[in-house]
């Protein structure tokens, strides 16, 4: 989790999962959803964590939709560098988005996400994205 800026990048923490802002913004609002259990295979995640995952993904999707109005959303479980169960959550956009005066692009739209290309952001921009997203995810008031 430290690779993804934990604890400073924490959007919201649950019993079994933690939502982190991805330091490299592949697209606006890119996140990492990390299982807090020591599982290195998806099938090794506990029944309790699987049950909680529904609540977590609902809040992720509602929060991202409210904050940035994504067109599609991708969950990618790659686990190539970090072997512990985690998803890269990539909101997808058919057109550019602007946040805090910066334009954000989805360079690979409408194809699969391209992890070799992303949006360069400064630390203060990431802090603003984090704060904005926290307000939507923690409010529970946004609708899909």
N, C-alpha and C positions, 0 to 999 in steps of 0.2 A: 504494500500500500504506500510505502514511503516513496517509491519511484513515481507515484502519481501525486505527490505533494501532501500526503496525509501527515498531520491532521489539518493543515491550513486550507486544503482544498475540499474539505468536507461540506457537502450540500445538506445531507441529512443522514443520520445513523439510525438503524433499526436493530432489533435483537440479533439477527443473523446476517444482515447485509449493511453495506455502507455505500452511499452515493458520493462520488468524488468528481469534481470538475477536472476534465482532462487538461493537463498543462498545455499541450499542443492542441489548439482548436482546429481539428480537421474541418469541421463546420461549426457554425455558431451554436454554442450550447453542448458541445461534445462532452460526454461523461464517461466515467468508468464505474460500473456496478460490481462491487467486490463482495464475495461471500466471506464472512468472518471466520468460518470453520476452516480447518487445515486441509480440506479436500483438494486433491489434485486431479480428480475426475468428476465430471458432472454427476455420474451415477453414485458417487460417494457422498453427495450432499444429503443431509438429514431430511427426514419427512417434514420436520418443523420449518426448516429453511425453505423447502419447496413450497410449503403452504404460504409462508410469508412473502415469497417472491411475487405472488399475484398482487398483493397490496403494494409492494414496492414499485412494480412496473406500472401500476395504475397511477401512482403519484408521480413517477418519472414522466409518463406520457402527458398527464394533465398539466404538470408544471411546465414542461417544455412547450406544449401547445399554447398555454397561456402567455408564457414569456416571449416566445419567438415565432409562433404560428408556423410550425414545420409542415411540409407536404407529405413526407413519409418518414418512417423511423426504422433504423437498422440496429439489431443487436448482434454483435459478433463475438463469439467465444473462440479466441485464437489460441491463447495459452502457449505461445511459442517461446517467449522469453521468461515470463513469470508463470510457473507451473500451477499456481493456485487458481481456483475457479473464479473467473471474473469475465464480465462482458464489456466490450466497448460499445457504448450507446451513441449512435451517430444520427442526429436529426438531419433529414435531407430536404434540400430546397431547390425548387425548379428555377428560382430567380434569386439574385443577390439580396442580402439583408444588410441593413445598416444598424449598428448599435454603438452608442457613444461616439458618433461621428466616423466610425471605421466601417468600411464595406467588408462584408464576409461573403465568400463564394463557396459553392459546392462544386469543385472543379471536375468531379467525376459524374455529375448528374447527366443522364439518368442511369448510368451504369453502377457497378459496385464501388464502394468507397475506395479511394486511392490514398493509402497511408503515407505515400511518399510526397504528397502535396497537401499542404494545409494553409491555414491563415496565420500569418505571423502576428502575435499579440504581445503587448508589453504587460508587465506584471500588474500594473494598475488597471488595465483593461480586463484582465482575468479576474481581478478582485471585484470589478463592477459587474461582470457577468455572473460571478458567484453570488453576489449580494442580490442581484435582480432575480436570479433563479431561485434562491432560497425563499424569497418573499412569495413566489408562486407555489413552490412545492410545499412549503410549510403552512400556507393559508388554508389549503383543502377546499378552496372556494371555486377553483377553476373547473370548467366543464369541457368534456370532449365532445 
